[in-house]
Every structure is written in structure tokens, then in C-alpha cells.
Amino acid sequence: MYWTLIKAGVLRKKVRSVLTVLSVSIAFLLFGLLQAASPIFTGQMDGLRADLVMTMSRYSMVGKIPYSHVEFIKEIEEVESVLYMDYITSVSQDSMLDGITVAMGGDIEIYERFKISNEDLKAFRNLKIGALVGEAFAIEKDISIGDRVFVKSLSMNADGTYDWEFEVVGLYNSSPKADEMGIVVNYDYFEDSRISDKGTVAVIVSKVSNPEFADVISQKIDDEFTNSSWATRSGPESQLAASMMAEFGDIELIINAILSAVFFTILLVTGNTISQSVRERTTDLAVLKTLGYQDNQIFIMVLLEALFLILLGVFTGLGMSLLSIPAINAASGGLMEGLFFLTTEKLLLACFIGVLVSFVSSIMPAYKALNLKVVDALRSD
């Protein structure tokens, strides 16, 4: 019964119904794409761990801290192992590689986002000038194991130049894929060969025995160096990424503000559409009541008609979002994989918003239809 009435109402003004569905679809396409990109701006990417404590300079994301900080952290009882790294700042030149080159030392294997075979890791440790290249980077630059790679750095080499040469001994892969656009080299070799910033690191990664200790250990590290010129900022990897992104602004708030404005506009559009549809069918609704339809049945019919239009737009918009995500990942060469995605929770949230919008936009027209007096409706006609 309801489906017949809903179909008749929707098809009564086909163009208006189509435009309403398209408006809702575009709104939820925007919702899907913004929510898929949200992890990039909020630092909530997959793979960030709560049992890894990251320590860096308090005042700069690329600042330096002394290597002595590593020794202090190693002595903390709940810390099981430590990885430390520094960046070899690369600049683009015709004969040099692009990408990020990172010097790593310590227990590299704790950084499980970088997946390295035991054989490649052994070869890397046995060769001072050895380098591990990300698979995506190796494919893009046509690099193979055994090749020599050259990096232009802002750190001067012991030979008086800024040129660094390494031998590729293995590959690594990562999630997200964007982390594969780089080179990992031995920290000890980099430290021995550079002239400036000796005895410093950029980031220290500590694996704690229990994620519950991460906040306590982070606070302990920061308190130790609070009054020094080498003050630190520490925190679990999953939290520190979000706090670092917050320095650029509350991106999540901006995203939510944009979506709120869009959905408010959609609420006005759909509310006007349903109200106009009910006004145009005043006589039809009166006739339905004379034929025996109850007031509550007319009320439910109006609500379901709005729900049908909104959910059709929701599913269309989300469908376009889900189809766009693989296309965007493919266009990026796979680098957005693990960064640009929609979770089940976000899809359910979209459906909930759709139901809420349909209810709010149709409750007043439905209430008017509920209280419509047959005599008054036919007399006004």
C-alpha cells in the first residue's frame, strides 16, 4: 500500500524529484570524500600504534635533539627497545633522487610499518653504505638491488661535498603506501661521515612493554628535559600524529563545519520539496481520507516518501564516493592507499544523517497532512 502511494507521490513531479535526489547525492558525495580524506588531516591513519612512543624536538617538527636522549630513554624500565632516526634533507636535481632519505639506527624492526625481510635487514646492517629503498620509489625510479643511488643533502659529507652515495641492498614496503617513497640508510655511517649536527637525531621511537605505560613514559621523558635547551615532545604514535596535525589548525572542525553547512542547505531543500508536494496534493490527500485511509497512514506515507528520496540520494552519493576512492588511489600510483578510505562507521553515520534529515524535513508537512480536514481541503479546492 505505502509503496504505491510513495511511488505516485515521487513520480508526480519527476524533474523535482530527480533534482532533489541529485542535490542529496552531491552532498553525500562530498561527505564521503571529506571523511575519506579526514585521516590525512587529523593524523588518524591506519597502522599508528599505541605501544610506540615518539620523541622529537618540542619546538620544531624537523628539529634536532642530542643522541644522549636515546641513552636516557633506553634506561627507562618499561622501554623494551629503541629506534632513532635523522633526516638527510634532499633537494631535487637532475642527477639526484627525489624523495625522503632517512638515516635509521637501533632496533629498526620495531617500526613494523616498514616491512623488511630478514635477509635484506641483515644485508643492510652488514654494509655501512647500504640502503633500503621503498618498493613504490624503486618502481618509479627503476631502482634495483645492487644499484648505486646518489642523494643531494644539506648535510656536508666528510669529503667536503653535499653528495652522498649508497648501495641498494634491499627493498621495504609499507602501509600507508606513501611511506614507500623514500630511502633508509645506516645512521652510524651518516653520523660518522657528516660534519654538521654531529651527535644529534631527529626522532626517537621507543617500544614500551604495555601501551598503558605510553602516556606515563612520554611524560617522564618530557619532564626530564623540560628546562634544557633540548626540550622534547613525546607521545604515543597514534596520539602524537594527531597533535602535530592540530598545529596546522583544527582540520576536523573545518570539515565538520563545511558538512554542517551543506546538510543545513539540503535540509532546507528537501523540506521545501516535501512541503510543496503536500500542498499540491491537498485534495488528493483529502480524497484518500474519504476512501478510508487513516490519518496516521497519511502521516507515515509523507515521512516514508521523504525517507525514500533522501536515502536514494544517500546511497547514490556514497556509491559515487566508494567508486571514487579506488580511482583516486590509482591516480596517485597507490600512494594514497591506507590514507584515503571510508570506514563502516562513516557509512553508517551517513545513513543516520540521511534518516535524520528526512525526518526533520518532513515532520511538519506530515503533521499538516495528519491534521488535514477533508471538508476544508475539498472546500478550498
C-alpha positions as MATLAB code, in Angstrom:
seq = 'MYWTLIKAGVLRKKVRSVLTVLSVSIAFLLFGLLQAASPIFTGQMDGLRADLVMTMSRYSMVGKIPYSHVEFIKEIEEVESVLYMDYITSVSQDSMLDGITVAMGGDIEIYERFKISNEDLKAFRNLKIGALVGEAFAIEKDISIGDRVFVKSLSMNADGTYDWEFEVVGLYNSSPKADEMGIVVNYDYFEDSRISDKGTVAVIVSKVSNPEFADVISQKIDDEFTNSSWATRSGPESQLAASMMAEFGDIELIINAILSAVFFTILLVTGNTISQSVRERTTDLAVLKTLGYQDNQIFIMVLLEALFLILLGVFTGLGMSLLSIPAINAASGGLMEGLFFLTTEKLLLACFIGVLVSFVSSIMPAYKALNLKVVDALRSD';
ca = [
       0.000    0.000    0.000;
       2.610    2.514    1.101;
       4.905    1.785   -1.836;
       2.119    2.530   -4.329;
       1.377    5.859   -2.665;
       5.077    6.768   -2.336;
       5.732    5.947   -5.978;
       2.775    8.050   -7.073;
       3.974   10.983   -4.990;
       7.571   10.772   -6.222;
       6.602   10.407   -9.883;
       4.040   13.213   -9.716;
       6.800   15.775  -10.365;
       9.622   13.740  -11.876;
      12.002   16.640  -12.520;
      11.657   17.965   -8.985;
      12.237   14.516   -7.506;
      15.309   13.934   -9.678;
      16.801   17.318   -8.746;
      16.188   16.633   -5.057;
      17.913   13.255   -5.268;
      20.832   14.804   -7.175;
      21.226   17.534   -4.550;
      21.323   14.973   -1.761;
      23.705   12.776   -3.782;
      26.195   15.601   -4.259;
      26.026   16.419   -0.543;
      26.824   12.836    0.435;
      29.469   12.528   -2.258;
      31.168   15.494   -0.582;
      30.619   13.857    2.807;
      32.196   10.615    1.626;
      35.258   12.251    0.072;
      35.900   14.566    3.032;
      35.527   11.738    5.525;
      37.803    9.527    3.413;
      40.460   12.244    3.435;
      39.951   13.070    7.113;
      42.670   10.655    8.393;
      45.274   12.562    6.364;
      44.484   15.859    8.087;
      43.769   14.521   11.570;
      46.732   12.141   11.841;
      44.454    9.149   12.351;
      45.854    6.900    9.657;
      45.732    3.145    9.956;
      48.831    1.465   11.360;
      49.640    4.038   14.051;
      50.427    2.146   17.239;
      49.786    2.918   20.884;
      52.819    0.975   22.141;
      55.321    3.140   20.260;
      56.358    6.380   21.960;
      57.809    9.009   19.638;
      60.128   11.710   20.932;
      61.191   14.786   18.971;
      62.085   18.423   19.434;
      59.376   20.367   21.217;
      59.818   23.442   19.063;
      60.177   22.052   15.550;
      58.930   19.016   13.655;
      62.320   18.784   11.927;
      64.419   19.967   14.855;
      67.341   18.074   16.398;
      67.809   16.541   19.832;
      71.033   15.088   21.290;
      71.846   11.400   20.962;
      72.186   11.359   24.779;
      68.369   11.415   24.888;
      68.476    7.945   23.337;
      70.659    6.669   26.175;
      68.304    8.122   28.769;
      65.251    6.530   27.167;
      66.966    3.147   26.950;
      67.353    3.177   30.744;
      63.616    3.551   31.368;
      62.398    0.259   32.801;
      59.242   -0.125   30.706;
      61.074    0.588   27.412;
      61.897   -2.643   25.573;
      63.757   -1.313   22.526;
      64.618    1.962   20.819;
      64.885    3.171   17.228;
      66.366    6.557   16.361;
      66.491    8.390   13.053;
      67.597   11.554   11.354;
      66.700   13.098    8.011;
      69.085   13.673    5.138;
      67.356   16.668    3.601;
      67.153   16.095   -0.131;
      66.798   18.652   -2.885;
      65.696   17.917   -6.417;
      68.405   17.872   -9.094;
      68.656   16.195  -12.476;
      71.265   13.657  -11.380;
      69.944   13.146   -7.868;
      66.987   11.272   -6.495;
      63.884   12.947   -5.181;
      62.144   11.541   -2.135;
      62.959   11.394    1.552;
      66.152    9.794    2.815;
      66.135    8.724    6.456;
      69.111    7.509    8.484;
      67.974    4.858   10.968;
      69.772    3.161   13.801;
      68.945    0.937   16.735;
      66.136   -1.618   16.664;
      64.693   -0.905   13.223;
      62.404   -3.917   13.346;
      60.134   -2.326   15.975;
      58.872    0.074   13.322;
      56.539   -2.512   11.844;
      55.035   -0.112    9.304;
      58.290   -0.667    7.400;
      58.180   -4.319    6.384;
      61.705   -5.566    5.677;
      62.725   -9.161    5.100;
      65.277  -10.657    7.489;
      67.682  -11.186    4.595;
      67.503   -7.547    3.472;
      67.786   -6.298    7.049;
      70.895   -8.413    7.614;
      72.476   -7.127    4.392;
      71.619   -3.566    5.414;
      73.354   -3.937    8.779;
      76.416   -5.593    7.292;
      77.134   -2.819    4.782;
      77.792    0.677    6.124;
      76.753    2.367    2.894;
      73.803    0.012    2.458;
      70.365    1.410    1.677;
      66.822    0.077    1.730;
      64.536    1.589   -0.895;
      60.744    1.721   -0.764;
      59.124   -0.534   -3.350;
      56.992    2.258   -4.812;
      60.042    4.509   -5.068;
      62.104    1.724   -6.643;
      59.447    1.129   -9.274;
      59.090    4.836  -10.061;
      62.860    5.397  -10.359;
      63.668    1.962  -11.819;
      65.992    1.072   -8.955;
      67.192   -2.487   -8.416;
      69.148   -4.222   -5.678;
      72.854   -3.632   -6.262;
      72.361   -0.198   -7.803;
      74.182    2.860   -6.521;
      71.964    5.782   -5.522;
      73.049    9.378   -5.024;
      71.414   11.830   -2.657;
      71.929   15.581   -2.538;
      71.807   16.695    1.085;
      72.060   19.874    3.115;
      74.394   17.978    5.469;
      78.020   18.240    4.378;
      79.901   14.997    3.848;
      83.386   14.423    5.245;
      84.795   14.874    1.747;
      83.596   18.489    1.733;
      80.673   17.946   -0.635;
      76.952   17.585   -0.087;
      76.744   14.423   -2.183;
      76.011   11.085   -0.555;
      76.309    7.701   -2.238;
      74.660    4.476   -1.101;
      74.320    0.921   -2.366;
      70.855   -0.630   -2.527;
      70.850   -3.900   -0.587;
      67.107   -4.459   -0.270;
      63.577   -3.115   -0.525;
      60.878   -2.409    2.000;
      57.136   -1.966    1.749;
      54.818   -0.049    3.987;
      51.267    0.855    4.844;
      50.398    3.591    4.049;
      51.945    3.245    0.625;
      53.168    6.846    0.684;
      55.877    5.819    3.152;
      57.474    3.770    0.379;
      58.607    6.967   -1.352;
      61.962    7.068    0.351;
      65.316    5.532    1.232;
      66.545    4.181    4.558;
      70.301    4.340    5.259;
      72.507    3.476    8.231;
      72.576    6.114   10.942;
      76.077    5.129   12.085;
      77.526    5.762    8.623;
      75.663    9.062    8.313;
      76.784   10.145   11.792;
      80.449    9.244   11.163;
      80.562   10.979    7.792;
      78.679   14.221    8.347;
      80.361   17.390    9.571;
      77.417   19.375   10.935;
      74.864   18.375   13.603;
      77.002   15.513   14.833;
      75.661   13.670   17.860;
      72.030   14.526   17.149;
      68.914   12.724   15.994;
      65.544   13.967   14.772;
      63.165   11.327   16.147;
      63.407    8.609   18.772;
      60.891    5.742   18.694;
      60.556    3.651   21.853;
      58.634    0.392   22.111;
      57.040    0.051   25.537;
      56.145   -3.226   27.206;
      52.498   -2.194   27.622;
      50.534    0.519   25.775;
      49.101    1.569   29.142;
      52.548    2.876   30.097;
      52.898    5.045   26.967;
      51.477    8.259   28.426;
      53.443    7.897   31.674;
      56.703    7.268   29.817;
      56.031   10.180   27.465;
      55.540   12.498   30.420;
      58.660   11.152   32.125;
      60.790   11.871   29.055;
      59.440   15.376   28.583;
      59.802   16.221   32.278;
      63.459   15.166   32.188;
      64.310   17.738   29.513;
      61.766   20.463   30.275;
      64.313   23.036   31.469;
      67.026   22.184   28.958;
      67.673   23.767   25.585;
      66.790   20.386   24.093;
      63.201   20.171   25.323;
      61.201   17.319   23.850;
      57.684   16.484   22.815;
      56.766   12.846   23.344;
      53.651   10.751   22.976;
      52.210    7.523   21.638;
      52.487    7.419   17.860;
      48.695    7.307   17.499;
      48.241   10.486   19.580;
      51.318   12.456   18.603;
      50.389   12.381   14.916;
      47.029   13.975   15.731;
      48.583   16.638   17.969;
      51.134   17.528   15.293;
      48.425   17.965   12.686;
      46.484   20.136   15.139;
      49.276   22.712   14.929;
      48.164   23.478   11.382;
      44.611   24.111   12.601;
      41.577   22.131   13.664;
      41.035   20.496   10.282;
      38.370   18.168   11.640;
      36.369   21.143   12.881;
      36.662   22.798    9.469;
      35.500   19.625    7.734;
      32.532   19.296   10.101;
      31.643   22.958    9.617;
      31.594   22.534    5.838;
      29.457   19.414    6.083;
      27.090   21.077    8.557;
      26.524   23.964    6.148;
      25.928   21.541    3.283;
      23.453   19.430    5.256;
      21.610   22.501    6.514;
      21.135   23.583    2.916;
      19.967   20.099    1.966;
      17.549   20.188    4.901;
      16.023   23.388    3.540;
      15.831   21.966    0.002;
      14.201   18.699    0.986;
      11.898   20.391    3.496;
      10.691   22.775    0.799;
      10.270   19.895   -1.667;
       8.130   17.815    0.706;
       6.101   20.826    1.855;
       5.366   21.851   -1.724;
       4.465   18.269   -2.633;
       1.976   18.035    0.250;
       0.421   21.425   -0.599;
      -0.062   20.391   -4.220;
      -1.762   17.167   -3.129;
      -4.108   18.608   -0.535;
      -7.160   17.470   -2.489;
      -5.619   14.062   -3.224;
      -4.917   13.513    0.457;
      -8.475   14.505    1.327;
      -9.798   12.004   -1.189;
      -7.583    9.288    0.291;
      -9.081   10.010    3.692;
     -12.590    9.772    2.300;
     -11.687    6.384    0.840;
     -10.841    5.091    4.298;
      -7.160    5.873    4.807;
      -6.440    6.742    8.424;
      -4.754    9.977    9.482;
      -1.735    8.089   10.803;
      -1.388    6.240    7.490;
      -1.217    9.553    5.616;
       1.285   10.809    8.194;
       3.528    7.761    7.724;
       3.201    7.988    3.943;
       4.642   11.519    3.894;
       7.502   10.502    6.182;
       8.319    7.453    4.048;
       8.205    9.498    0.837;
      10.840   11.870    2.232;
      12.864    8.924    3.551;
      12.816    7.280    0.118;
      14.069   10.406   -1.667;
      16.781   11.101    0.910;
      18.070    7.533    1.168;
      18.124    7.224   -2.610;
      20.367   10.280   -2.659;
      22.448    8.959    0.262;
      23.128    5.614   -1.399;
      23.856    7.269   -4.739;
      26.295    9.757   -3.168;
      28.045    7.149   -1.051;
      28.207    4.828   -4.038;
      29.957    7.534   -6.053;
      32.351    8.098   -3.130;
      33.217    4.412   -2.893;
      33.835    4.308   -6.637;
      35.954    7.464   -6.485;
      38.288    6.199   -3.752;
      39.903    3.412   -5.840;
      40.167    5.844   -8.763;
      41.940    8.413   -6.560;
      44.250    5.743   -5.138;
      45.057    4.549   -8.663;
      45.700    8.096   -9.880;
      48.178    8.575   -7.024;
      50.047    5.453   -8.052;
      48.861    3.697   -4.914;
      50.432    6.285   -2.603;
      47.055    7.180   -1.085;
      46.393    3.569   -0.128;
      45.962    3.384    3.622;
      45.435    7.141    3.823;
      42.261    7.692    1.808;
      39.472    5.348    2.854;
      35.928    5.143    4.222;
      35.189    3.082    7.302;
      31.974    1.217    8.041;
      31.353    3.640   10.900;
      31.407    6.596    8.489;
      28.988    4.850    6.136;
      26.595    4.124    8.998;
      26.943    7.738   10.152;
      25.955    8.913    6.662;
      22.865    6.698    6.731;
      21.935    8.017   10.175;
      22.329   11.613    8.978;
      20.154   10.795    5.962;
      17.391    9.382    8.161;
      17.646   12.381   10.496;
      17.475   14.882    7.625;
      14.473   13.103    6.105;
      12.626   13.109    9.425;
      13.310   16.767   10.240;
      12.461   17.942    6.725;
       9.184   16.011    6.543;
       7.804   16.127   10.078;
       5.958   19.441    9.628;
       4.418   18.594    6.213;
       3.467   15.168    7.605;
       1.886   16.795   10.648;
      -0.163   19.081    8.401;
      -1.295   16.082    6.386;
      -2.200   14.310    9.612;
      -4.471   17.159   10.741;
      -5.899   17.852    7.299;
      -9.695   18.186    7.448;
     -11.445   16.622    4.480;
     -14.195   19.244    4.347;
     -11.765   22.164    4.498;
      -9.490   20.627    1.877;
     -12.319   19.999   -0.606;
     -13.868   23.406    0.067;
     -10.564   25.215   -0.586;
     -10.217   23.327   -3.859;
];
